[in-house]
Amino acid sequence: MFKKFKIPDATIGRLTAYSRFLKEAEEKGISTVSSQNIAEATGVTPAQVRKDLAYFGEFGTRGVGYNPKELYNYIMKILGLDKKWNVAIFGAGNLGTALSQYRGFLERGFEIVCMFDTDPEKVGKKLNAIDIFHLDELKEKAKELNIELAIVAVPAQAAQEVVNMIVEAGIRGIINFAPVNIFVPDNIVLRRVDLASQLEYLTYYLGENR
Amino acid sequence: MFKKFKIPDATIGRLTAYSRFLKEAEEKGISTVSSQNIAEATGVTPAQVRKDLAYFGEFGTRGVGYNPKELYNYIMKILGLDKKWNVAIFGAGNLGTALSQYRGFLERGFEIVCMFDTDPEKVGKKLNAIDIFHLDELKEKAKELNIELAIVAVPAQAAQEVVNMIVEAGIRGIINFAPVNIFVPDNIVLRRVDLASQLEYLTYYLGENR
């Protein structure tokens, strides 16, 4: 339906930001928002808002604006968020624990259905009511719990092996937090979250060379 | 010196990826790399590599390629990483703890010099040899330890107040992990890491509407 041509990653990131603003606007009972309103709330230009939306069709009424609820629902559909997603976290260390408690996931329809680890001290226990299973149980649990997305928060040296198991278990979307490059087959969607690179956006702007 | 015009955020992210590859190439003793090599290792096109580098000047020798060490050093300078940066983490909960242990930071020259919290159970203790100070000590410690960057990993409802204190203490670069929009003066560089939005890149590609 969508995705007739390649959409820039940055557009997808901005759609996420637009949708959060639209939800707030709807909750406040606002009936119409302009590109200018969306732009101001999300730190981009109105032209950028219009360009991002134009990838997906025509929205709103010229000279009037958008209905927040309609546009919100449409963007959520574009983002694949018109359904709930079952997510498993791999690694029950500090990062995995932090991610398991992150409230922002459930707000957007991501439900953490279980965690995996290999540490005998952790396997079989619950963390904030979330079961921790042994990695050996992955194939079975992936089917049973219909796991659709994987968050990888294991040490770097274990990451590729864990990802291989995730792919074998039929999970097609993977976020990797381990600071290492991981390889997956073409039919898998992988995204790496490089925490250090986030800091490098700051230093680029703060560096002494400018 | 650089930044004569606006560089896309995505370029900065890719420069980070290029620099990691160049470092690996240098460590392997490779004397020349092509745009094609860089592109393949980082999942972009050779044209994109050339375009990203062209923002900053002319590099390499036509038909030959780039010297990995030279280009690495140059990119690190562009990214402001030709110096070490002192970083403080705000919030010593699970996320703050995970970030304090993240090895990827030190590799890129980011040193976690201390943490801040308000919990009497945590203040005054050390976490992996990193001091946890009370937030009330921020102004004093910011000077004493020359804190240059702040990582905010506090609960959403506390984030704006903590960021206000960070700005008042003279820290100019802030990464916010709390799932909430934060406002700062124009002279401050702020970046929000929205962990849910990372998952939305996956669902965009995996959603049933395509």
Interface residues (C-beta under 8 A of the other chain):
Chain A: M1 F2 K3 I7 P8 D9 A10 I12 G13 T16 A17 R20 A41 K77 I78 L79 G80 L81 D82 K83 W85 V87 G93 N94 L95 T97 A98 L99 Q101 Y102 R103 G104 F105 E107 R108 F110 E148 L149 I151 A156 R172 G173 I174 I175 P179 N181 V189 R191 V193 D194 L195 A196 S197 Q198 L199 E200 Y201 L202 T203 Y204 Y205 L206 G207 E208 N209 R210
Chain B: M1 F2 K3 I7 P8 D9 A10 I12 G13 T16 A17 R20 K77 I78 L79 G80 L81 D82 K83 W85 V87 G93 N94 L95 T97 A98 L99 Q101 Y102 R103 G104 F105 E107 R108 F110 E148 L149 I151 A156 R172 G173 I174 I175 P179 N181 V189 R191 V193 D194 L195 A196 S197 Q198 L199 E200 Y201 L202 T203 Y204 Y205 L206 G207 E208 N209 R210
